[in-house]
Structure formats: structure tokens, C-alpha cells
Amino acid sequence: MQAFVVHGKNAKISAFPHSAFLSISCKLKKDTDAEVCICGSSIINQHMILTAGHCLSGCAGSLSLTASVGSEDIYSGISHSVQSYVVHEKYNDVKVTHDIALGKLKTPLKFNSHVKRVVLMKHPPYHDEAIAAGWGLIDELKGKMTRKLKFTKQYVARKSDCVRVFRKIPEETLCASNKDKSSYMSQ
């Protein structure tokens, strides 16, 4: 369980008011101490958040989830407990398919200029610029995490372009590349 925005630029929450920081405390194995993991999430509505399935699928017990909203700093947001969650029933942690989960908040969010729902697209804008925002690694070698919201620009790639790099890609996979198309990511 880890975040993936690497080497992004500092972001203001007003530019990404749908962003929520998710703190997860759970036992990864039944007879171990609880570990704290972090993930980004998006506000779907006043009661629900959307995150990656891999953020929650490894929890074996003793789960505590908190979503922090309204701030780019993980320690300055408004905290909301997550009362329940569901990982996509077809999530596969080996193939990393259907990597999606929903969390239901105990109390509803109050929308304002720093807390808004994400606008979901029906069709990806192929070859157009897309922006990913979240909290993640700022030093891959040292495993250093950021406490500030970051963003990075990517370009949505057609599946045919991605197949040349990854060979076999599940139908539901979305691919993106950096500007010069020298690297691709898929999810």
C-alpha cells in the first residue's frame, strides 16, 4: 500500500478541492501490529470517497480510516472518519485490475471552495493533458513522503500506444505518459 505521485509540484487545495488524504491503520496480517498507510482519494459526494483498491485490500483486521479534506497539508485538514468501505469485487492484486474502492463517511462533508466533489468524465481525453494530484513519494530511493499535496501532468494514452509498452493490458486500464512519451503508467 503506497502512494504514487512522485516528484510532483506543490499544489493548492483550491486547485484540487476534490482531493482527500486517507490515513489507514490496519493489521496487514492477523497476528501483527497495526501499520499506518496513506493514500490519496477523491470526494465523490458529501458521503463518499473514491480511492485505490490496493490501499484497503491488504487489511486483515483492526481497521481505522480517516479522510482529511480542505487542506493541502496532511496535518491541517478537517478529519472525517470512514465508517465502511468496499473494494471492487473483481480487484486483483497480482494483475492490479479493478483497482478501486469506495469509502462511506460517518458524517457528511460541508462543501466550500476547498472541499468539492470530483467531476467524473465519461470518456478519457486521449492525447490531452491530464493532471494527477495526491500525496506521495518525493524521494523514491529514501522512501520519503510529502506532507503537502502535489500534482503532476500526464498525457492520456490510447490503449494501442500502451500495448506497445506493456503488451497485455486489461480492458478497464487507463494509460498515461509523460510529455515526451518516454515512460508510461497504467491503472
Backbone as CSV, one residue per row, in Angstrom:
resi,resn,N_x,N_y,N_z,CA_x,CA_y,CA_z,C_x,C_y,C_z
1,MET,0.848,-1.178,0.000,0.000,0.000,0.000,0.888,1.234,0.000
2,GLN,0.851,1.992,-1.063,1.659,3.196,-1.123,1.073,4.190,-2.111
3,ALA,1.506,5.418,-1.981,1.049,6.478,-2.880,2.009,6.566,-4.056
4,PHE,1.556,7.128,-5.189,2.374,7.100,-6.386,2.639,8.441,-7.060
5,VAL,2.295,9.585,-6.469,2.649,10.867,-7.081,4.099,11.145,-6.712
6,VAL,5.001,10.983,-7.677,6.430,11.124,-7.418,6.955,12.368,-8.129
7,HIS,7.751,13.152,-7.413,8.385,14.358,-7.956,7.376,15.365,-8.508
8,GLY,6.208,15.441,-7.916,5.217,16.414,-8.362,5.560,17.808,-7.870
9,LYS,4.781,18.768,-8.315,4.938,20.157,-7.880,3.931,20.439,-6.776
10,ASN,4.254,21.404,-5.901,3.328,21.776,-4.834,2.013,22.258,-5.419
11,ALA,0.915,21.868,-4.779,-0.417,22.226,-5.249,-1.179,22.964,-4.155
12,LYS,-2.110,23.776,-4.555,-3.039,24.436,-3.635,-4.331,23.632,-3.629
13,ILE,-4.926,23.472,-2.464,-6.169,22.708,-2.372,-7.280,23.373,-3.175
14,SER,-7.212,24.689,-3.339,-8.237,25.385,-4.131,-8.213,24.946,-5.598
15,ALA,-7.081,24.451,-6.076,-6.985,23.938,-7.448,-7.475,22.492,-7.545
16,PHE,-7.443,21.767,-6.423,-7.844,20.355,-6.382,-8.728,20.103,-5.159
17,PRO,-9.866,20.798,-5.047,-10.694,20.705,-3.835,-11.367,19.348,-3.649
18,HIS,-11.292,18.488,-4.650,-11.843,17.133,-4.548,-10.860,16.169,-3.876
19,SER,-9.646,16.625,-3.607,-8.612,15.752,-3.044,-8.811,15.550,-1.550
20,ALA,-8.688,14.306,-1.130,-8.766,13.962,0.290,-7.586,13.059,0.624
21,PHE,-6.989,13.298,1.777,-5.877,12.492,2.264,-6.465,11.374,3.109
22,LEU,-6.098,10.141,2.828,-6.654,8.991,3.531,-5.578,8.335,4.381
23,SER,-5.815,8.311,5.693,-4.910,7.647,6.635,-5.547,6.320,7.030
24,ILE,-4.793,5.249,6.860,-5.305,3.900,7.075,-4.463,3.219,8.144
25,SER,-5.104,2.750,9.191,-4.413,1.997,10.234,-5.048,0.611,10.290
26,CYS,-4.264,-0.406,9.953,-4.812,-1.761,9.959,-3.697,-2.782,10.131
27,LYS,-4.115,-3.988,10.460,-3.179,-5.103,10.526,-3.093,-5.712,9.136
28,LEU,-1.867,-5.823,8.633,-1.688,-6.418,7.311,-1.738,-7.939,7.379
29,LYS,-1.384,-8.486,8.534,-1.528,-9.915,8.798,-2.198,-10.041,10.153
30,LYS,-2.911,-11.116,10.378,-3.733,-11.254,11.579,-2.965,-11.113,12.892
31,ASP,-1.743,-11.598,12.975,-1.005,-11.590,14.236,0.108,-10.553,14.279
32,THR,-0.081,-9.415,13.638,0.933,-8.363,13.634,0.356,-7.083,14.217
33,ASP,1.239,-6.147,14.528,0.795,-4.835,14.986,0.196,-4.072,13.815
34,ALA,-0.662,-3.110,14.154,-1.271,-2.282,13.110,-0.207,-1.403,12.460
35,GLU,-0.331,-1.204,11.165,0.550,-0.315,10.420,-0.275,0.839,9.885
36,VAL,0.360,1.996,9.754,-0.325,3.154,9.195,0.141,3.340,7.755
37,CYS,-0.806,3.419,6.854,-0.526,3.630,5.441,-1.293,4.865,4.988
38,ILE,-0.854,5.452,3.892,-1.554,6.621,3.369,-1.903,6.421,1.903
39,CYS,-2.983,7.055,1.502,-3.393,7.049,0.103,-4.129,8.346,-0.187
40,GLY,-4.161,8.700,-1.429,-4.997,9.806,-1.851,-6.388,9.277,-2.141
41,SER,-7.346,10.164,-2.153,-8.706,9.789,-2.523,-9.394,11.006,-3.121
42,SER,-10.528,10.763,-3.733,-11.313,11.840,-4.333,-12.702,11.853,-3.725
43,ILE,-13.227,13.042,-3.525,-14.563,13.207,-2.961,-15.583,12.973,-4.078
44,ILE,-16.451,11.980,-3.892,-17.495,11.661,-4.864,-18.745,12.501,-4.588
45,ASN,-19.127,12.561,-3.322,-20.236,13.401,-2.872,-20.034,13.657,-1.380
46,GLN,-21.010,14.205,-0.708,-20.831,14.566,0.701,-20.662,13.361,1.616
47,HIS,-20.959,12.170,1.120,-20.905,10.969,1.952,-19.868,9.940,1.510
48,MET,-19.338,10.064,0.281,-18.495,9.009,-0.275,-17.171,9.533,-0.821
49,ILE,-16.118,8.710,-0.653,-14.817,8.984,-1.261,-14.415,7.793,-2.124
50,LEU,-13.582,8.069,-3.116,-13.087,7.064,-4.052,-11.581,6.958,-3.876
51,THR,-11.065,5.745,-3.755,-9.626,5.548,-3.620,-9.227,4.292,-4.385
52,ALA,-7.968,3.942,-4.312,-7.469,2.737,-4.985,-7.760,1.506,-4.126
53,GLY,-8.124,0.422,-4.776,-8.405,-0.817,-4.069,-7.198,-1.337,-3.309
54,HIS,-5.987,-1.136,-3.869,-4.788,-1.649,-3.197,-4.543,-0.957,-1.860
55,CYS,-5.159,0.187,-1.643,-5.000,0.892,-0.368,-5.685,0.149,0.773
56,LEU,-6.733,-0.602,0.470,-7.540,-1.232,1.514,-7.568,-2.751,1.462
57,SER,-7.175,-3.345,0.362,-7.343,-4.788,0.190,-6.449,-5.628,1.093
58,GLY,-5.310,-5.111,1.509,-4.381,-5.897,2.313,-4.692,-5.924,3.794
59,CYS,-5.699,-5.190,4.229,-6.020,-5.126,5.655,-6.677,-6.414,6.124
60,ALA,-6.119,-7.009,7.178,-6.645,-8.256,7.715,-7.523,-8.017,8.941
61,GLY,-7.448,-6.851,9.539,-8.269,-6.569,10.715,-7.866,-5.279,11.388
62,SER,-8.620,-4.886,12.403,-8.357,-3.692,13.207,-8.187,-2.453,12.331
63,LEU,-9.198,-2.177,11.523,-9.124,-1.106,10.542,-9.655,0.211,11.090
64,SER,-8.882,1.268,10.875,-9.304,2.629,11.198,-8.969,3.498,9.995
65,LEU,-9.978,4.180,9.457,-9.792,5.027,8.281,-10.206,6.451,8.601
66,THR,-9.366,7.398,8.221,-9.687,8.809,8.396,-9.391,9.546,7.101
67,ALA,-10.369,10.305,6.622,-10.193,11.142,5.433,-10.039,12.581,5.894
68,SER,-8.995,13.238,5.416,-8.737,14.635,5.755,-8.979,15.478,4.508
69,VAL,-9.826,16.507,4.634,-10.214,17.323,3.479,-9.973,18.804,3.754
70,GLY,-9.916,19.589,2.688,-9.880,21.039,2.817,-8.523,21.672,2.984
71,SER,-7.447,20.885,2.898,-6.106,21.444,3.060,-5.110,20.652,2.234
72,GLU,-4.081,21.340,1.752,-3.006,20.645,1.046,-2.029,19.996,2.014
73,ASP,-2.084,20.363,3.301,-1.210,19.802,4.329,-1.948,18.669,5.042
74,ILE,-1.325,17.508,5.135,-1.999,16.352,5.730,-2.358,16.558,7.196
75,TYR,-1.704,17.498,7.874,-1.975,17.730,9.291,-2.944,18.880,9.541
76,SER,-3.387,19.563,8.505,-4.215,20.758,8.695,-5.649,20.620,8.193
77,GLY,-6.003,19.498,7.630,-7.343,19.331,7.072,-8.385,19.026,8.133
78,ILE,-9.631,18.965,7.698,-10.748,18.585,8.562,-10.891,17.074,8.458
79,SER,-10.798,16.386,9.598,-10.823,14.919,9.615,-12.243,14.376,9.687
80,HIS,-12.476,13.335,8.904,-13.757,12.630,8.892,-13.474,11.135,8.964
81,SER,-14.114,10.452,9.903,-13.968,9.002,10.000,-14.719,8.331,8.858
82,VAL,-14.135,7.257,8.368,-14.779,6.445,7.334,-15.444,5.278,8.049
83,GLN,-16.765,5.170,7.935,-17.475,4.139,8.692,-17.460,2.778,8.014
84,SER,-17.384,2.758,6.679,-17.335,1.483,5.967,-16.695,1.693,4.599
85,TYR,-16.259,0.599,4.015,-15.651,0.675,2.689,-15.918,-0.616,1.936
86,VAL,-15.766,-0.544,0.627,-15.879,-1.731,-0.211,-14.833,-1.629,-1.318
87,VAL,-14.098,-2.725,-1.501,-13.128,-2.845,-2.594,-13.849,-3.552,-3.745
88,HIS,-13.595,-3.135,-4.979,-14.249,-3.740,-6.150,-14.146,-5.257,-6.061
89,GLU,-15.258,-5.931,-6.303,-15.301,-7.391,-6.163,-14.368,-8.123,-7.116
90,LYS,-13.968,-7.492,-8.212,-13.050,-8.128,-9.163,-11.615,-7.628,-9.018
91,TYR,-11.328,-6.910,-7.919,-9.962,-6.411,-7.719,-8.992,-7.588,-7.691
92,ASN,-7.891,-7.448,-8.414,-6.869,-8.484,-8.471,-5.532,-7.822,-8.162
93,ASP,-4.944,-8.177,-7.016,-3.701,-7.512,-6.605,-2.475,-8.002,-7.367
94,VAL,-2.576,-9.101,-8.088,-1.462,-9.573,-8.903,-1.461,-8.851,-10.251
95,LYS,-2.601,-8.848,-10.908,-2.721,-8.165,-12.200,-3.004,-6.672,-12.036
96,VAL,-3.335,-6.260,-10.834,-3.719,-4.886,-10.497,-4.828,-4.397,-11.438
97,THR,-5.913,-5.160,-11.451,-7.087,-4.775,-12.227,-8.226,-4.418,-11.283
98,HIS,-9.143,-3.604,-11.754,-10.285,-3.136,-10.954,-9.801,-2.544,-9.628
99,ASP,-8.747,-1.767,-9.705,-8.081,-1.201,-8.521,-8.837,0.038,-8.032
100,ILE,-9.977,-0.218,-7.410,-10.853,0.875,-6.992,-11.603,0.472,-5.725
101,ALA,-11.866,1.444,-4.880,-12.616,1.208,-3.646,-13.407,2.465,-3.299
102,LEU,-14.498,2.271,-2.581,-15.323,3.376,-2.099,-15.353,3.358,-0.582
103,GLY,-15.351,4.532,0.020,-15.475,4.657,1.467,-16.663,5.542,1.803
104,LYS,-17.439,5.133,2.817,-18.582,5.927,3.263,-18.194,6.654,4.543
105,LEU,-18.368,7.969,4.547,-18.004,8.790,5.699,-19.081,8.711,6.780
106,LYS,-18.645,8.796,8.058,-19.600,8.776,9.174,-20.454,10.032,9.198
107,THR,-19.835,11.167,8.890,-20.563,12.438,8.874,-20.389,13.082,7.504
108,PRO,-21.414,13.778,7.013,-21.304,14.372,5.676,-20.318,15.532,5.630
109,LEU,-19.689,15.679,4.482,-18.786,16.807,4.256,-19.600,18.077,4.045
110,LYS,-19.009,19.202,4.412,-19.608,20.504,4.125,-18.811,21.098,2.970
111,PHE,-19.462,21.226,1.821,-18.780,21.748,0.644,-18.526,23.248,0.765
112,ASN,-17.357,23.661,0.268,-16.965,25.071,0.211,-15.908,25.198,-0.885
113,SER,-15.204,26.300,-0.944,-14.219,26.492,-2.020,-13.032,25.529,-1.926
114,HIS,-12.819,24.915,-0.750,-11.705,23.983,-0.562,-12.148,22.520,-0.463
115,VAL,-13.448,22.290,-0.478,-13.997,20.931,-0.390,-15.127,20.815,-1.412
116,LYS,-14.863,20.073,-2.491,-15.855,19.894,-3.557,-15.781,18.467,-4.081
117,ARG,-16.830,18.052,-4.771,-16.829,16.712,-5.371,-16.007,16.727,-6.660
118,VAL,-15.447,15.585,-6.987,-14.690,15.445,-8.226,-15.670,15.369,-9.399
119,VAL,-15.273,15.890,-10.520,-16.080,15.787,-11.734,-15.574,14.568,-12.501
120,LEU,-16.423,13.576,-12.631,-16.041,12.341,-13.312,-16.327,12.452,-14.805
121,MET,-15.385,11.975,-15.600,-15.517,12.037,-17.060,-16.103,10.736,-17.593
122,LYS,-16.857,10.843,-18.662,-17.413,9.647,-19.298,-16.396,8.987,-20.220
123,HIS,-15.564,9.798,-20.867,-14.573,9.277,-21.805,-13.246,9.993,-21.578
124,PRO,-12.137,9.250,-21.546,-10.825,9.893,-21.363,-10.479,10.793,-22.545
125,PRO,-9.809,11.900,-22.304,-9.404,12.809,-23.383,-8.079,12.359,-23.994
126,TYR,-8.121,11.381,-24.899,-6.893,10.814,-25.454,-5.967,11.876,-26.028
127,HIS,-4.710,11.743,-25.672,-3.619,12.625,-26.091,-3.735,14.034,-25.520
128,ASP,-4.695,14.253,-24.658,-4.812,15.544,-23.981,-4.108,15.467,-22.635
129,GLU,-3.767,16.632,-22.129,-3.114,16.711,-20.830,-4.110,16.371,-19.727
130,ALA,-3.656,15.588,-18.777,-4.437,15.260,-17.587,-3.548,15.546,-16.384
131,ILE,-4.152,15.849,-15.275,-3.377,16.173,-14.078,-3.742,15.199,-12.972
132,ALA,-2.729,14.601,-12.364,-2.915,13.728,-11.207,-2.452,14.498,-9.980
133,ALA,-3.267,14.483,-8.936,-2.907,15.170,-7.696,-3.005,14.186,-6.541
134,GLY,-2.127,14.362,-5.562,-2.162,13.496,-4.392,-0.937,13.690,-3.529
135,TRP,-0.837,12.832,-2.541,0.299,12.853,-1.631,1.115,11.611,-1.938
136,GLY,2.424,11.741,-2.004,3.221,10.578,-2.356,4.689,10.763,-2.079
137,LEU,5.492,9.972,-2.746,6.935,9.976,-2.557,7.565,11.223,-3.166
138,ILE,8.518,11.799,-2.442,9.309,12.883,-3.027,10.749,12.433,-3.231
139,ASP,11.087,11.279,-2.682,12.395,10.671,-2.898,12.190,9.164,-2.944
140,GLU,12.240,8.594,-4.146,11.983,7.164,-4.312,13.008,6.293,-3.603
141,LEU,14.279,6.680,-3.633,15.335,5.869,-3.033,15.237,5.836,-1.512
142,LYS,14.926,6.969,-0.907,14.832,7.041,0.553,13.427,6.742,1.063
143,GLY,12.468,6.625,0.171,11.091,6.367,0.579,10.467,7.533,1.326
144,LYS,10.960,8.740,1.076,10.478,9.921,1.792,9.144,10.388,1.217
145,MET,8.177,10.592,2.113,6.845,11.034,1.720,6.706,12.539,1.928
146,THR,5.771,13.129,1.217,5.472,14.543,1.385,4.254,14.715,2.283
147,ARG,4.208,15.804,3.009,3.002,16.111,3.782,2.141,17.119,3.041
148,LYS,2.624,17.587,1.890,1.916,18.582,1.083,1.337,17.942,-0.182
149,LEU,0.196,18.433,-0.600,-0.437,17.979,-1.831,0.460,18.319,-3.023
150,LYS,0.621,17.369,-3.926,1.444,17.549,-5.126,0.588,17.274,-6.360
151,PHE,1.049,17.772,-7.504,0.388,17.431,-8.759,1.444,17.189,-9.824
152,THR,1.059,16.415,-10.831,1.938,16.151,-11.959,1.097,16.068,-13.228
153,LYS,1.668,16.495,-14.334,0.968,16.451,-15.616,1.294,15.145,-16.332
154,GLN,0.279,14.556,-16.911,0.411,13.349,-17.712,-0.420,13.538,-18.971
155,TYR,-0.220,12.661,-19.942,-0.995,12.700,-21.171,-1.702,11.366,-21.319
156,VAL,-3.011,11.403,-21.481,-3.799,10.182,-21.587,-3.457,9.501,-22.909
157,ALA,-3.079,8.231,-22.812,-2.642,7.477,-23.997,-3.731,6.515,-24.467
158,ARG,-3.775,6.302,-25.749,-4.682,5.293,-26.302,-4.169,3.906,-25.910
159,LYS,-5.098,2.976,-25.795,-4.725,1.621,-25.419,-3.699,1.041,-26.390
160,SER,-3.825,1.333,-27.681,-2.889,0.797,-28.683,-1.458,1.273,-28.417
161,ASP,-1.303,2.512,-27.942,0.032,3.018,-27.595,0.585,2.290,-26.375
162,CYS,-0.281,2.028,-25.418,0.148,1.358,-24.188,0.511,-0.105,-24.422
163,VAL,-0.221,-0.759,-25.308,0.035,-2.173,-25.597,1.451,-2.371,-26.122
164,ARG,1.963,-1.396,-26.857,3.336,-1.496,-27.361,4.351,-1.534,-26.220
165,VAL,4.012,-0.917,-25.093,4.922,-0.876,-23.947,4.656,-2.029,-22.982
166,PHE,3.375,-2.249,-22.631,3.022,-3.235,-21.608,2.563,-4.580,-22.165
167,ARG,2.403,-4.698,-23.449,1.949,-5.896,-24.155,0.489,-6.239,-23.862
168,LYS,0.213,-6.799,-22.700,-1.141,-7.247,-22.393,-1.758,-6.307,-21.356
169,ILE,-2.845,-5.648,-21.740,-3.484,-4.675,-20.855,-4.968,-4.997,-20.740
170,PRO,-5.469,-5.097,-19.506,-6.905,-5.343,-19.322,-7.749,-4.207,-19.918
171,GLU,-8.951,-4.531,-20.321,-9.855,-3.584,-20.981,-10.101,-2.325,-20.154
172,GLU,-10.221,-2.459,-18.834,-10.573,-1.322,-17.975,-9.385,-0.436,-17.602
173,THR,-8.210,-0.729,-18.129,-7.000,0.009,-17.779,-6.927,1.352,-18.492
174,LEU,-6.523,2.365,-17.751,-6.278,3.698,-18.291,-4.772,3.911,-18.294
175,CYS,-4.232,4.357,-19.398,-2.792,4.591,-19.516,-2.502,6.066,-19.691
176,ALA,-1.354,6.479,-19.176,-0.903,7.863,-19.341,0.604,7.850,-19.521
177,SER,1.122,8.912,-20.132,2.564,9.014,-20.342,3.033,10.408,-19.979
178,ASN,4.362,10.531,-19.836,4.905,11.875,-19.647,4.888,12.583,-21.001
179,LYS,5.268,13.850,-21.024,5.117,14.674,-22.230,5.847,14.112,-23.449
180,ASP,7.053,13.606,-23.250,7.807,13.103,-24.408,7.516,11.628,-24.705
181,LYS,6.573,11.047,-23.973,6.136,9.659,-24.155,7.266,8.654,-23.960
182,SER,8.256,9.017,-23.122,9.358,8.094,-22.852,9.010,7.123,-21.728
183,SER,7.947,7.410,-20.982,7.516,6.468,-19.949,6.000,6.474,-19.871
184,TYR,5.447,5.323,-19.523,4.006,5.157,-19.413,3.671,4.627,-18.039
185,MET,2.462,4.921,-17.589,1.942,4.299,-16.380,0.546,3.815,-16.714
186,SER,0.103,2.794,-16.016,-1.246,2.297,-16.264,-1.915,2.001,-14.941
187,GLN,-3.236,2.059,-14.951,-4.008,1.751,-13.754,-5.412,1.405,-14.156
